[in-house]
Amino acid sequence: MNGPSTGRFVALDAWRGIAAVLVALYRIEVGGELHSLSFVQNAWLFVDFFFVLSGFVIAGAYGDRLGSPRATLAFVLRRFGRLWPLHAAMLAAFVAVECVKYAMGFSKGDTGTAFTDGRAPMTIAWDFLLIQALGVTDYTSWNSPAWSISTEFWTYLVFALLCFGGRRTVVVAAPLLVAAGLAIVAMHSPTAMDTTFEYGMARCLAGFFAGVLAFATWRSFGTVFVPGVAAATVLECLVITVAVVFVAASGRTTWTLFAPLVFSMLVLVFAYEKGRVSRLLTTKVGLLLGELSYSIYMTALLVSLVFNKAPVFIARMIGIDIGEPHEGALYPHSNIDLGQSLLNDAYSVVYLVAVVAVSWVTFRLIEQPTRAWFNRLAGRIA
């Protein structure tokens, strides 16, 4: 690119895929060198990268197109079609698993904890309507990553409504919403940005509108400084280092409140797509990960549940007792040797391959056709 663009940012799409893979890796419960890294243990923080990138991309794609009821309705339909169909499919999968759990308990005269607490029947409706993380319901425990989908969808509506006042209104409101979101999280969340159902909406508003501000900065000053390949490569390596150190060191402290700022810098640097790292990201692997990123994020929990339980289940079937989680061969404990650690790392890689494979299926069978249908509907309206 030679200057600001409102088209597709391919390198940033790839970063979305990488972030989704890191969040997926965070979900597997194994020991080993890979999973013991503080960077992986804190990879949940990349959800804030999703929020920032979403704000950046949405502001670029729709900031000048919204402002009328018809355009807003078309926008909402497009975003709903992007998020909800796969979310609904994953919700149905988790409900089906709970039904099996209930049936197995019923056959033994004890339904146990099926359809209780966070999976009570009413919570299905909350997740279905995408209101489970707005602070108006109790906690739900179906496909828990969907909390961010709930907050992001309603944040889209906030953005669309602000667009009725024009670009200036959005730019003026954005820093206020970032500050308000961070203030709410800082005052009420004991684990700072590690808040989901409780103050997830505030967290999402802060990240999304930080991304909106990042795009406003890119639009205003993106042509003032256009780095060459060497300078861009240095900047890319520098901002990656800052992001990695930040994620690894911040834990669940108040330092995580700087996540929108750190990820905004990452987005701004890679929006140029000028450096050699960007060139690597725009290869076929990067493009594939970017395309599958939403499916990776939404399916990883279900796949991780299988991989977290499979070792103990299989071992017991063949008469080997490898203990309970956090004691056995594929679970973390303090005395595993290097060979066992490498085995755990290999298991984590197999798990990630499985996540990508499942994501490819859900992308082709659910995401693509439903998104196309909603886009056609929105196109007729617009």
SULURNOR-V116158 format. One record per pair of residues at least 12 apart in sequence whose ideal C-beta (glycine too) atoms are under 10 Angstrom apart, sorted by the first residue. I is the first residue (numbers start at 1). J is the second residue. Records with the same first field share a line. If there is no record, write none. Layout:
I=J, J
This chain:
1=222, 226, 271, 272, 273, 274, 278
2=222, 223, 226, 272, 274
3=218, 219, 222, 223, 224, 226, 272
4=60, 215, 217, 218, 219, 220, 221, 222, 223, 226, 271, 272
5=60, 218, 219, 222, 271, 272, 273
6=57, 59, 60, 61, 62, 63, 64, 215, 218, 219
7=60, 61
8=57, 60, 61, 290
9=53, 56, 57, 60, 218, 267, 270, 271, 272, 273, 278, 290
10=270, 273, 278, 281, 282, 286, 287, 290
11=236, 267, 269, 270, 271, 272, 273, 274, 275, 277, 278, 279, 280, 281, 282, 286, 290
12=49, 53, 56, 57, 266, 267, 270, 271, 273, 278, 281, 290
13=53, 57, 281, 282, 286, 287, 289, 290, 291, 293
14=270, 277, 278, 280, 281, 282, 283, 285, 286, 287, 288, 289, 290, 291, 293
15=46, 49, 53, 240, 243, 263, 266, 267, 270, 277, 278, 281, 286, 289, 290, 293
16=46, 49, 50, 53, 54, 57, 289, 290, 291, 292, 293, 294, 296, 297
17=281, 285, 286, 287, 288, 289, 290, 291, 292, 293, 294, 296, 297, 356, 359
18=46, 49, 281, 286, 289, 290, 293, 296
19=43, 45, 46, 47, 48, 49, 50, 53, 263, 266, 289, 293, 296, 297
20=46, 47, 49, 50, 145, 289, 290, 292, 293, 294, 295, 296, 297, 298, 299, 300, 355, 356, 359
21=43, 46, 289, 292, 293, 296, 297, 300, 352, 355, 356, 359
22=39, 40, 42, 43, 44, 45, 46, 49, 247, 296, 352
23=40, 43, 44, 45, 46, 47, 49, 50, 145, 148, 293, 296, 297, 300, 301
24=43, 145, 296, 297, 299, 300, 301, 303, 304, 348, 351, 352, 354, 355, 356, 359
25=37, 39, 40, 41, 43, 300, 304, 348, 349, 351, 352, 355
26=39, 40, 41, 42, 43, 44, 45, 46, 300, 304
27=43, 44, 144, 145, 300, 301, 302, 303, 304, 305, 307, 308, 351, 355
28=40, 300, 303, 304, 307, 308, 330, 344, 347, 348, 349, 350, 351, 352, 355
29=304, 305, 307, 308, 309, 325, 326, 330, 331, 332, 348
30=307, 308, 311, 325, 329, 330, 331, 332, 341, 343, 344, 345, 346, 347, 348, 351
31=326, 328, 329, 330, 331, 332, 333, 334, 335, 336, 340, 341, 343, 344, 345, 347, 348
32=330, 332, 336, 338, 340, 341, 342, 343, 344, 345, 346, 347, 348
33=338, 341, 342, 344, 345, 348
34=341, 342, 344, 345, 346, 347, 348, 349
35=332, 341, 344, 345, 347, 348
36=332, 336, 341, 344, 345
37=244, 248
38=247, 248, 249, 250, 251
39=243, 244, 245, 246, 247, 248, 249
40=247, 248, 348
41=247, 248, 251
42=194, 246, 247, 248, 249, 250, 251, 252, 256
43=247, 248
44=145, 193, 194, 196, 247, 252, 256
45=192, 193, 194, 243, 246, 247, 248, 250, 251, 252, 256, 259, 262, 263
46=243, 247, 259, 263, 297
47=145, 147, 148, 151, 152, 193, 194, 196, 200, 203, 204, 207, 259, 297
48=148, 193, 203, 204, 206, 207, 208, 210, 211, 247, 256, 257, 258, 259, 260, 262, 263
49=207, 211, 243, 247, 259, 260, 262, 263, 264, 266, 267
50=148, 149, 152, 204, 207, 208, 211, 263, 293, 294, 297
51=148, 151, 152, 155, 181, 203, 204, 205, 206, 207, 208, 209, 210, 211, 259, 260, 263
52=206, 207, 208, 209, 210, 211, 212, 213, 214, 259, 260, 261, 262, 263, 264, 265, 266, 267
53=207, 208, 211, 214, 263, 264, 266, 267, 270, 293
54=79, 148, 152, 155, 156, 159, 204, 207, 208, 211, 212
55=152, 155, 156, 159, 174, 178, 204, 205, 206, 207, 208, 209, 210, 211, 212, 213, 214, 215, 260, 264, 267
56=208, 210, 211, 212, 213, 214, 215, 216, 217, 218, 263, 264, 267, 268, 271
57=211, 215, 267, 271
58=75, 79, 152, 155, 156, 159, 160, 208, 211, 212, 215
59=159, 163, 167, 170, 171, 174, 208, 209, 211, 212, 213, 214, 215, 216, 218, 219
60=211, 212, 214, 215, 216, 218, 219, 271
61=75, 78, 215
62=74, 75, 78, 79, 156, 159, 160, 163
63=159, 162, 163, 166, 167, 170, 171, 212, 215, 216, 219
64=163, 166, 167, 219
65=163, 382
66=159, 160, 161, 162, 163, 164, 166, 167, 170
67=160, 161, 162, 163, 164, 165, 166, 167, 169
68=163, 164, 382
69=164, 381
70=381, 382
71=160, 163, 164, 378, 381, 382
72=156, 157, 160, 161, 163, 164, 381, 382
73=160, 377, 378, 381, 382
74=374, 375, 377, 378, 379, 380, 381, 382
75=156, 157, 159, 160, 163, 378, 381, 382
76=153, 156, 157, 160, 374, 378, 381
77=374, 375, 376, 377, 378, 379, 380, 381, 382
78=156, 371, 374, 375, 377, 378, 379, 381, 382
79=152, 153, 155, 156, 157, 159, 160, 374, 378
80=130, 153, 156, 370, 374, 377, 378
81=367, 370, 371, 372, 373, 374, 375, 376, 377, 378
82=149, 152, 153, 156, 294, 367, 370, 371, 374, 375
83=130, 146, 148, 149, 150, 152, 153, 156, 294, 298, 367, 371
84=128, 129, 130, 146, 149, 153, 370, 374
85=362, 366, 367, 369, 370, 371, 373, 374
86=143, 146, 149, 294, 295, 297, 298, 299, 359, 362, 363, 365, 366, 367, 370, 371
87=127, 128, 130, 142, 143, 145, 146, 149, 150, 153, 294, 298, 366
88=127, 128, 130, 146, 366, 370
89=143, 298, 299, 362, 365, 366, 367, 370
90=127, 142, 143, 145, 146, 149, 295, 298, 299, 301, 302, 362, 366
91=124, 127, 128, 132, 140, 142, 143, 146, 298
92=124, 128, 142, 143
93=142, 143, 299, 302, 362
94=119, 124, 127, 141, 142, 143, 144, 146, 301, 302, 305
95=115, 119, 121, 124, 127, 128, 142, 143
97=114, 119, 142, 302, 305
98=113, 114, 115, 116, 119, 121, 124, 141, 142
99=114, 115
100=114
101=113, 114, 115, 119
102=114, 115, 116, 119
117=138, 139, 140, 141
118=132, 138, 139, 140, 141, 142, 144, 197
119=140, 141, 142
120=138, 140, 141
122=137, 138, 140
123=137, 138, 139, 140, 141, 142
124=140, 142
125=137, 140
126=138, 139, 140, 142, 150
127=140, 141, 142, 143, 144, 146, 147, 149, 150
128=142
129=150
130=146, 147, 149, 150, 151, 152, 153, 154
131=150, 153, 154
132=144, 146, 147, 149, 150, 151, 196, 197, 200
133=146, 147, 148, 149, 150, 151, 152, 153, 154, 195, 196, 197, 198, 199, 200, 201, 203, 204
134=147, 150, 151, 154, 197, 200, 201
135=151, 197, 198, 199, 200, 201, 202
136=201
137=150, 197
138=197
139=196, 197, 198
140=197
141=197
142=301
143=298, 299, 300, 301, 302
144=196, 197, 301
145=196, 297, 298, 299, 300, 301, 302
146=196, 297, 298, 301
147=195, 196, 197, 198, 200, 201, 203, 204
148=196, 200, 203, 204, 207, 297, 298
149=204, 294, 297, 298
150=196, 197, 200, 201, 204
151=196, 197, 199, 200, 201, 202, 203, 204, 205, 207, 208
152=200, 201, 204, 205, 207, 208
153=204
154=201, 204, 205
155=177, 181, 201, 204, 205, 206, 207, 208, 209
156=208
158=173, 177, 201, 204, 205, 208, 209
159=173, 174, 177, 205, 208, 209, 212
161=173
162=174, 177, 209, 212
167=216, 219
170=209, 212, 213, 215, 216
171=209, 212, 213, 215, 216, 217, 219, 220
173=209, 212
174=205, 208, 209, 210, 211, 212, 213, 214, 215, 216
175=209, 210, 212, 213, 216
176=209
177=202, 205, 206, 208, 209, 210, 212, 213
178=205, 206, 207, 208, 209, 210, 211, 212, 213, 260, 261, 264
179=206, 209
180=202, 205, 206, 209
181=199, 201, 202, 203, 204, 205, 206, 207, 208, 209, 210, 257, 260
182=202, 203, 205, 206, 207, 210, 257, 258, 259, 260, 261
183=202, 206, 257
184=199, 201, 202, 203, 205, 206
185=198, 199, 200, 202, 203, 205, 206, 254, 256, 257
186=199, 202, 254, 256, 257
187=199, 202
188=202
189=202, 203, 252, 254, 256, 257
190=252
191=251, 252, 253, 254, 256
192=250, 251, 252, 253, 254, 255, 256, 257, 258, 259
193=206, 207, 250, 252, 253, 254, 255, 256, 257, 258, 259, 260
194=250, 251, 252, 253, 256
195=252, 256
203=256, 257, 259, 260
205=260
206=257, 259, 260
207=259, 260, 263, 264
208=260
209=260
210=259, 260, 261, 262, 263, 264, 267
211=260, 263, 264, 267
212=264
213=260, 261, 264
214=260, 261, 263, 264, 265, 266, 267, 268, 271
215=264, 267, 268, 271
217=264, 267, 268, 271
218=264, 267, 268, 271, 272
221=268
222=268, 271, 272
225=272
226=272, 274
227=269, 272, 274, 275
228=274, 275
229=274, 275, 276, 278, 279
230=274, 275, 276
231=272, 274, 275
232=269, 270, 272, 273, 274, 275, 276, 277, 278, 279
233=274, 275, 276, 277, 278, 279
234=275, 276
235=265, 268, 269, 270, 272, 274, 275, 277
236=266, 269, 270, 272, 273, 274, 275, 276, 277, 278, 279, 280, 281
237=269, 275, 276, 277
238=265, 269
239=262, 263, 265, 266, 267, 268, 269, 270, 275, 277
240=266, 269, 270, 277
242=262, 265, 266, 269
243=259, 262, 263, 265, 266
245=262
246=258, 259, 261, 262, 263, 265, 266
247=259, 262, 263
250=262
288=356, 359, 360, 363
289=356, 359
291=359, 360, 363, 367, 368
292=355, 356, 357, 358, 359, 360, 362, 363, 364, 367
293=359, 363
294=359, 362, 363, 367, 371
295=355, 356, 358, 359, 360, 361, 362, 363, 364, 366, 367
296=352, 355, 356, 358, 359, 360, 362, 363
297=355, 359
298=359, 362, 366, 367
299=354, 355, 356, 357, 358, 359, 360, 361, 362, 363, 366
300=351, 352, 354, 355, 356, 358, 359
301=355
302=355, 358
303=351, 352, 354, 355, 356, 357, 358, 359
304=351, 354, 355
306=351, 354, 358
307=330, 347, 348, 350, 351, 352, 354, 355
308=325, 330, 331, 351
309=325
310=330, 347, 351
311=323, 325, 328, 329, 330, 331, 347
312=324, 325, 327, 328, 329, 330, 331
315=328, 329, 330
329=343, 344, 347
330=343, 344, 347, 348
331=344
332=344
